[in-house]
Amino acid sequence: MSQLSQKVLLELLEAKRFGVEYQPIVELKTGETFAYEALSRFKSAHGEFIRPDYVFAALHDSPLLLFQVELAQKKIQLEHLSKEQKVFVNLDQDAFYACGQDATENPFVQLIEDNCRERVVVELIENSEMSDAIMSLSMIEVFNKLEIKTALDDLCNPKSMLSVSVLQLVEWIKLDRFVLKKRTDSNFMVFVSKIIDFAHLTGKKVVLEGVESEGDVLFARFLGVDYVQGFYYRDRFLNYEAY
């Protein structure tokens, strides 16, 4: 199903069928797990997994519900991983600002502070909406002032837009799995290589997502990225289920 019925969504929220899957981010030079990305997971009453994008798409119709679910998810994601382990977490712009503009009182900021800001990297997604890009920039400025690291997620996804201002402010760049699909497109790869060059010249680190095979790892080395992430490292995944 591509959409959630109101009944399924309400049952999901009331029962708090939330979980988290920690996907390893691996350093190419050493082959060691550097950090984990916390991925939201949801289940139906029948035990079937529900795609997170379907859940969040439905929640965007209600900013307050979106805020509540996003905050509940972040609590699970930050509190069920050792505080010695670095963690990347996605944070929805609409959820972040649903509780007001005062960053000092923002529950997400307080949650990150309580869970050791030095180990957290906040991922922001830019899509085709200009308003989202503006909110992303505003969020990054807030986190930079608080010395909380940020990443631009899904760069090079065909549905995303690119904000030069946002690109300049983040410490991490995550290349979408679409890069692997377009590896034979010479014009596209010129753009990708220049993004990687820009990142390294300005002190940023680059992660290639969607790595699923040894060939993908070899291609990541060819590109010169710093880290890789994907199902190739499935044996290193960690899970917490609260369904």
The 8 nearest C-alpha neighbors of each residue, nearest first, counted from 0:
[[1, 2, 3, 53, 49, 50, 4, 54],
 [2, 0, 53, 3, 50, 52, 49, 54],
 [3, 1, 0, 53, 4, 57, 54, 56],
 [4, 2, 8, 7, 5, 53, 57, 54],
 [3, 5, 6, 7, 8, 2, 57, 9],
 [4, 6, 8, 7, 9, 3, 57, 10],
 [5, 7, 9, 4, 8, 10, 3, 11],
 [8, 6, 10, 4, 5, 9, 11, 3],
 [7, 9, 11, 5, 6, 10, 3, 4],
 [8, 10, 12, 6, 11, 7, 13, 5],
 [11, 9, 13, 7, 12, 8, 14, 6],
 [10, 12, 8, 9, 14, 16, 13, 15],
 [13, 11, 15, 9, 10, 14, 8, 16],
 [12, 14, 10, 15, 11, 9, 16, 8],
 [13, 15, 11, 16, 12, 10, 242, 9],
 [16, 14, 12, 17, 13, 11, 242, 241],
 [15, 17, 242, 14, 11, 42, 41, 241],
 [18, 16, 41, 15, 242, 241, 40, 72],
 [17, 19, 240, 40, 241, 239, 41, 39],
 [18, 20, 39, 40, 239, 38, 238, 76],
 [19, 21, 238, 38, 37, 237, 22, 239],
 [20, 22, 37, 237, 36, 35, 236, 238],
 [21, 23, 36, 236, 35, 20, 37, 24],
 [24, 22, 35, 34, 32, 25, 236, 228],
 [23, 25, 228, 34, 35, 33, 32, 227],
 [26, 24, 32, 227, 226, 33, 31, 30],
 [27, 25, 226, 30, 31, 28, 29, 33],
 [26, 28, 30, 226, 29, 225, 25, 227],
 [29, 27, 26, 30, 225, 31, 226, 25],
 [28, 30, 31, 27, 26, 25, 32, 33],
 [29, 31, 27, 26, 28, 25, 32, 33],
 [32, 30, 29, 25, 26, 33, 27, 28],
 [31, 33, 25, 24, 34, 23, 26, 30],
 [32, 34, 25, 24, 26, 31, 85, 35],
 [35, 33, 85, 24, 86, 32, 23, 84],
 [36, 34, 23, 86, 22, 24, 21, 87],
 [35, 37, 87, 22, 21, 86, 88, 38],
 [36, 38, 21, 88, 76, 20, 87, 19],
 [37, 39, 20, 19, 21, 36, 40, 22],
 [40, 38, 19, 18, 51, 37, 20, 72],
 [39, 41, 18, 19, 17, 51, 38, 20],
 [42, 40, 17, 49, 16, 48, 18, 51],
 [43, 41, 48, 47, 49, 46, 16, 44],
 [42, 44, 47, 46, 45, 48, 11, 49],
 [43, 45, 46, 42, 11, 47, 10, 16],
 [46, 44, 43, 47, 42, 48, 49, 7],
 [47, 45, 43, 44, 42, 48, 242, 49],
 [48, 46, 43, 42, 45, 49, 44, 41],
 [47, 49, 42, 41, 43, 50, 46, 40],
 [50, 48, 41, 42, 51, 47, 43, 53],
 [49, 51, 53, 52, 48, 54, 41, 40],
 [52, 50, 54, 53, 55, 49, 40, 39],
 [51, 53, 55, 54, 50, 56, 57, 49],
 [54, 52, 56, 51, 50, 55, 2, 57],
 [55, 53, 51, 57, 52, 56, 58, 50],
 [54, 56, 58, 52, 57, 53, 51, 59],
 [57, 55, 53, 59, 58, 54, 52, 60],
 [58, 56, 54, 55, 59, 60, 53, 3],
 [57, 59, 55, 65, 60, 56, 61, 54],
 [60, 58, 61, 56, 57, 62, 65, 55],
 [59, 61, 58, 57, 62, 56, 65, 64],
 [60, 62, 59, 64, 58, 63, 65, 57],
 [63, 61, 65, 64, 59, 97, 66, 60],
 [62, 64, 66, 65, 61, 67, 97, 94],
 [65, 63, 67, 66, 61, 62, 68, 58],
 [64, 66, 62, 58, 68, 63, 67, 94],
 [65, 67, 94, 63, 69, 64, 68, 70],
 [68, 66, 64, 70, 65, 69, 71, 63],
 [69, 67, 71, 65, 70, 66, 72, 64],
 [68, 70, 72, 66, 71, 67, 65, 73],
 [69, 71, 73, 67, 72, 68, 66, 74],
 [72, 70, 68, 74, 69, 73, 67, 75],
 [73, 71, 69, 75, 70, 74, 68, 76],
 [72, 74, 76, 70, 75, 71, 77, 69],
 [75, 73, 71, 77, 72, 76, 78, 70],
 [76, 74, 72, 78, 73, 77, 79, 71],
 [75, 77, 73, 74, 78, 37, 79, 72],
 [78, 76, 74, 75, 79, 73, 80, 114],
 [77, 79, 75, 80, 76, 74, 114, 81],
 [80, 78, 77, 75, 76, 81, 239, 74],
 [79, 81, 78, 77, 82, 84, 76, 86],
 [80, 82, 83, 84, 79, 78, 85, 77],
 [83, 81, 84, 80, 114, 115, 118, 85],
 [82, 84, 81, 85, 118, 80, 115, 86],
 [85, 83, 82, 81, 34, 86, 118, 80],
 [86, 84, 118, 34, 119, 35, 83, 87],
 [85, 87, 35, 119, 34, 36, 118, 120],
 [86, 88, 36, 120, 121, 119, 35, 37],
 [89, 87, 121, 37, 122, 36, 90, 120],
 [90, 88, 122, 121, 123, 91, 87, 37],
 [89, 91, 123, 122, 92, 88, 121, 95],
 [90, 92, 94, 93, 95, 89, 123, 69],
 [93, 91, 95, 94, 134, 90, 96, 135],
 [92, 94, 96, 95, 91, 97, 62, 66],
 [93, 95, 66, 97, 91, 92, 96, 65],
 [96, 94, 92, 93, 97, 91, 98, 107],
 [95, 97, 99, 98, 93, 94, 100, 92],
 [98, 96, 94, 99, 95, 93, 62, 66],
 [97, 99, 96, 95, 105, 100, 66, 94],
 [100, 98, 96, 97, 101, 105, 102, 95],
 [99, 101, 96, 102, 98, 105, 97, 104],
 [102, 100, 103, 104, 99, 105, 98, 96],
 [103, 101, 105, 104, 100, 141, 108, 99],
 [102, 104, 101, 105, 108, 109, 106, 100],
 [105, 103, 102, 101, 106, 109, 108, 99],
 [104, 106, 102, 108, 107, 103, 101, 109],
 [107, 105, 109, 108, 110, 104, 70, 98],
 [108, 106, 110, 109, 105, 111, 70, 95],
 [109, 107, 111, 105, 110, 106, 112, 102],
 [108, 110, 112, 106, 107, 111, 113, 105],
 [111, 109, 107, 113, 112, 108, 106, 114],
 [112, 110, 114, 108, 113, 109, 116, 107],
 [111, 113, 109, 116, 110, 114, 115, 108],
 [114, 112, 110, 111, 115, 109, 116, 108],
 [113, 115, 111, 112, 116, 110, 77, 82],
 [116, 114, 112, 117, 113, 118, 111, 82],
 [115, 117, 112, 119, 118, 111, 147, 114],
 [118, 116, 115, 119, 147, 148, 85, 120],
 [117, 119, 85, 116, 115, 86, 84, 120],
 [120, 118, 86, 116, 117, 87, 85, 121],
 [119, 121, 87, 148, 149, 86, 88, 122],
 [122, 120, 149, 88, 87, 89, 150, 148],
 [123, 121, 89, 150, 88, 151, 152, 149],
 [124, 122, 151, 152, 90, 89, 150, 135],
 [123, 125, 152, 151, 126, 153, 122, 135],
 [126, 124, 132, 159, 160, 131, 123, 127],
 [125, 127, 159, 160, 128, 158, 124, 131],
 [126, 128, 160, 159, 158, 129, 125, 131],
 [129, 127, 131, 130, 126, 132, 125, 160],
 [128, 130, 132, 131, 133, 127, 126, 160],
 [129, 131, 133, 128, 132, 134, 135, 127],
 [132, 130, 134, 128, 129, 133, 135, 125],
 [131, 133, 135, 129, 130, 134, 125, 136],
 [132, 134, 130, 136, 131, 135, 137, 129],
 [133, 135, 137, 131, 136, 132, 138, 92],
 [136, 134, 132, 138, 133, 137, 131, 139],
 [135, 137, 139, 133, 134, 165, 138, 132],
 [136, 138, 134, 140, 135, 139, 133, 141],
 [139, 137, 141, 135, 140, 136, 134, 142],
 [138, 140, 142, 136, 141, 137, 143, 135],
 [139, 141, 143, 137, 138, 142, 136, 144],
 [142, 140, 138, 139, 144, 143, 137, 145],
 [143, 141, 147, 145, 139, 144, 140, 146],
 [144, 142, 146, 140, 145, 141, 147, 139],
 [143, 145, 141, 142, 146, 140, 147, 139],
 [144, 146, 142, 143, 147, 141, 140, 148],
 [147, 145, 143, 144, 142, 148, 116, 117],
 [148, 146, 142, 145, 143, 116, 149, 120],
 [147, 149, 120, 146, 170, 121, 143, 142],
 [150, 148, 121, 120, 169, 170, 122, 171],
 [151, 149, 171, 122, 169, 172, 170, 121],
 [150, 152, 172, 123, 122, 173, 124, 171],
 [151, 153, 173, 124, 154, 123, 122, 150],
 [154, 152, 175, 174, 156, 173, 155, 124],
 [153, 155, 174, 175, 156, 152, 173, 151],
 [156, 154, 175, 157, 174, 153, 178, 177],
 [155, 157, 159, 158, 154, 153, 175, 177],
 [158, 156, 159, 155, 177, 160, 154, 126],
 [159, 157, 156, 126, 127, 160, 155, 125],
 [160, 158, 126, 127, 156, 157, 125, 161],
 [159, 161, 127, 126, 125, 162, 158, 128],
 [160, 162, 163, 159, 125, 154, 166, 165],
 [161, 163, 165, 164, 166, 160, 132, 125],
 [162, 164, 166, 165, 167, 161, 168, 160],
 [163, 165, 167, 162, 166, 168, 136, 161],
 [166, 164, 162, 168, 167, 136, 163, 169],
 [167, 165, 163, 164, 168, 169, 162, 151],
 [166, 168, 164, 165, 169, 163, 201, 170],
 [167, 169, 165, 166, 164, 170, 139, 140],
 [170, 168, 149, 150, 171, 166, 167, 151],
 [169, 171, 203, 149, 150, 148, 204, 168],
 [172, 170, 150, 204, 203, 169, 205, 151],
 [173, 171, 205, 151, 150, 204, 206, 174],
 [174, 172, 206, 152, 205, 153, 207, 151],
 [173, 175, 154, 207, 153, 208, 206, 155],
 [174, 176, 153, 177, 154, 208, 156, 155],
 [177, 175, 209, 208, 178, 179, 174, 180],
 [176, 178, 180, 175, 179, 156, 181, 155],
 [179, 177, 181, 176, 180, 175, 182, 155],
 [180, 178, 182, 177, 181, 176, 215, 209],
 [179, 181, 177, 178, 182, 176, 183, 184],
 [182, 180, 178, 184, 179, 183, 177, 187],
 [181, 183, 179, 184, 180, 178, 188, 185],
 [184, 182, 181, 185, 188, 180, 187, 179],
 [185, 183, 181, 187, 182, 186, 188, 189],
 [184, 186, 188, 187, 183, 189, 182, 181],
 [187, 185, 189, 188, 184, 190, 183, 191],
 [186, 188, 190, 184, 189, 185, 191, 181],
 [187, 189, 191, 185, 190, 186, 192, 184],
 [188, 190, 192, 186, 187, 191, 193, 185],
 [189, 191, 193, 188, 187, 192, 194, 186],
 [192, 190, 188, 194, 193, 189, 195, 187],
 [191, 193, 195, 189, 194, 190, 188, 196],
 [192, 194, 196, 190, 195, 191, 197, 189],
 [193, 195, 197, 191, 192, 196, 198, 190],
 [194, 196, 198, 192, 193, 197, 199, 191],
 [197, 195, 193, 199, 198, 194, 200, 192],
 [198, 196, 194, 200, 195, 199, 193, 201],
 [199, 197, 203, 195, 201, 196, 200, 194],
 [198, 200, 202, 196, 201, 203, 197, 195],
 [199, 201, 197, 198, 202, 196, 203, 195],
 [202, 200, 198, 199, 203, 197, 167, 196],
 [201, 203, 199, 200, 198, 204, 170, 197],
 [204, 202, 198, 170, 199, 171, 201, 205],
 [203, 205, 171, 225, 172, 198, 199, 170],
 [204, 206, 172, 224, 225, 173, 171, 226],
 [207, 205, 226, 173, 227, 174, 225, 224],
 [206, 208, 227, 174, 173, 228, 226, 175],
 [209, 207, 228, 176, 175, 210, 229, 227],
 [208, 210, 176, 229, 228, 211, 207, 230],
 [209, 211, 229, 215, 208, 228, 231, 212],
 [212, 210, 231, 230, 229, 209, 215, 213],
 [213, 211, 215, 214, 231, 210, 216, 230],
 [212, 214, 216, 215, 217, 211, 231, 210],
 [213, 215, 217, 212, 216, 218, 211, 219],
 [216, 214, 218, 212, 213, 210, 217, 219],
 [217, 215, 219, 213, 218, 214, 220, 210],
 [218, 216, 214, 220, 219, 215, 213, 221],
 [217, 219, 221, 215, 220, 216, 214, 222],
 [220, 218, 216, 222, 221, 217, 224, 215],
 [221, 219, 223, 217, 218, 222, 216, 224],
 [220, 222, 218, 219, 223, 217, 224, 216],
 [223, 221, 219, 220, 224, 218, 192, 195],
 [222, 224, 220, 221, 219, 225, 195, 192],
 [225, 223, 205, 222, 226, 219, 206, 220],
 [224, 226, 205, 27, 206, 26, 204, 223],
 [227, 225, 26, 206, 27, 25, 224, 205],
 [228, 226, 207, 206, 25, 24, 208, 210],
 [229, 227, 208, 24, 210, 209, 23, 207],
 [228, 230, 210, 209, 231, 211, 208, 232],
 [229, 231, 233, 211, 232, 210, 209, 228],
 [232, 230, 211, 229, 212, 233, 210, 213],
 [233, 231, 230, 234, 235, 229, 23, 236],
 [232, 234, 230, 235, 236, 231, 229, 22],
 [235, 233, 232, 236, 231, 230, 237, 23],
 [234, 236, 233, 232, 23, 237, 22, 32],
 [237, 235, 22, 233, 21, 234, 23, 238],
 [236, 238, 21, 20, 235, 22, 239, 23],
 [239, 237, 20, 19, 21, 240, 236, 18],
 [238, 240, 19, 18, 20, 241, 79, 237],
 [241, 239, 18, 242, 238, 19, 17, 20],
 [240, 242, 18, 17, 16, 239, 15, 19],
 [241, 16, 17, 240, 18, 15, 42, 14]]
